[in-house]
Amino acid sequence: MKIAVLSTNKNIYSTRRLVEAAIARGHECIVMDHSKCYVGIQQGKPSIHYKGQDINNIDAIIPRIGSSVTFYGSAIVRQFEVMDVISANPSQAITRSRDKLRCMQILSGAGLGLPTTGFARMASDVDDLIDMVGGAPLVIKLLEGTQGIGVVLAETKKAASSVIEAFYGLGNNILIQEYIKEAKGSDIRAFVVDGKVVGAMKRTAKEGEFRSNLHRGGSAEIIKLTRKERETAVAAAKAMGLTVAGVDMLQSSRGPLILEVNSSPGLEGIENATSKDIAAEIIKYLERQYDFKQQNKPTTAKRKVKKESKL
């Protein structure tokens, strides 16, 4: 296969590992900056151009779409899908997962465990909004935030009210969530590929911090998931329509609670913590899809040309 990793930076760990894994399994692999691609839309002949060339020989893509270019990146993935190119994640699922509110609503509708969450357009009744999620302490999240940016822990009702009003005053959309005390600043990242958990780690926040993101100084270690945690992670990825997903969960007294479902999960933390070749699992999935596509390729029957009468 010829595989393209859609990434704006070919030097980051996740992109490098995907390229290495693809080459190790005998495939040709290139990195394409999706922000520099452009599309041609016309009847019967959709196209993608990159660096002045028509890209028409790609068998599969692995989207690594950054949150800042979700709209454009998803459009490029969608164009590849129109051109019948296999994608590690569907464009619609990527767009869906980037909207925290939509993600929570979908997971809630699927009956999966979540922290109690509130959302409002304006601060007309902050006290009731705070009470709805169980009161202080509580967590306030920017809808557009990533990697722990824009996440605030408000330990008192007064502090929560002030932060919420400040965010609304700036015109920001926010989620208000209950604070799960028993998690003690730790969460679980389960890496799901094609309906199976291929790796899991427990992330713990550094002292004095409640956000366990590795980018914010958190530490990670391998963890063996319970059956319920494994089932929850797989069900969350399925509900979001994602084939490759990083499902973040909290361990609570009422079972695993989903924080987020990530459509472009990083590989560095999970591979270092588990010593597993997660990148190869993604390539194996593409191989299965490619083989299935080849086996089910419609065969074009040769039309019999009627010979003209010599009479």
Buried (B, 14 or more C-beta within 10 A) or exposed (E): BEBBBBBBEEEBBBBBBBBBBBEEBEBEBBBBBBBEBEBEEEEEEBBBBBEEEEBEEBBBBBBBBBBEBBEBBBBBBBBBBBBEBBBBBBBBBBBBBBBBBBBBBBBBEBEBBBBEBBBBEEBEEBEEBBEBBBBBBBBBBBBBBBBBBBBBBBEEBEBBBEBBEEBBEEEBBBBBBBBBEEBEBBBBBBBBBBEEBBBBBBBBBEEEBBBBBBEBEBBBEBBEBEEEBBBBBBBBBBBBBBBBBBBBBBBBEEBBBBBBBBBBBBBBBBBBBBEBBBBBBBBBBBBEBBEEEEEEEEEEEEEEEEEEEEE
